[in-house]
Amino acid sequence: MSTPDERWQHDRALRDAALRLVKADIALVRGDLAARGVGTRVAERVGDAALETLDDAVGYAQGHRGQVAAAITALVLFLFRGPLLDALAALIGEDAAEDEDDADENQDETMAEAEAA
């Protein structure tokens, strides 16, 4: 068995060794940060993540062409729903206006015939 003084010296030596390791790690991190800043590191990580996501999206699109085409079509129709609905309303409105004009002419002719009789 070791005496308390021997354990204390051994524990102190372990503590000092751990402190040297932590200081060495801090020096390495500081040197690495001086070489490449935090902004550069963040930009690289975001860029790498974006490229990986793009690769995944391309792989999915190649495997599911029909679903991707349907989704794009739905998105385009949604984005241009206003102009499309306006054009459809104009087409239907013109047809309805022509039908109303025909109905008015028929009604006028019917009224004229009724007055003449």
Buried (B, 14 or more C-beta within 10 A) or exposed (E): EEEEEEEEEEEEEEEEEEEEEEEEEEEEEEEEEEEEEEEEEEEEEEEEEEEEEEEEEEEEBEEEEEEBEEEEEEEEEEEEEEEEEEEEEEEEEEEEEEEEEEEEEEEEEEEEEEEEE
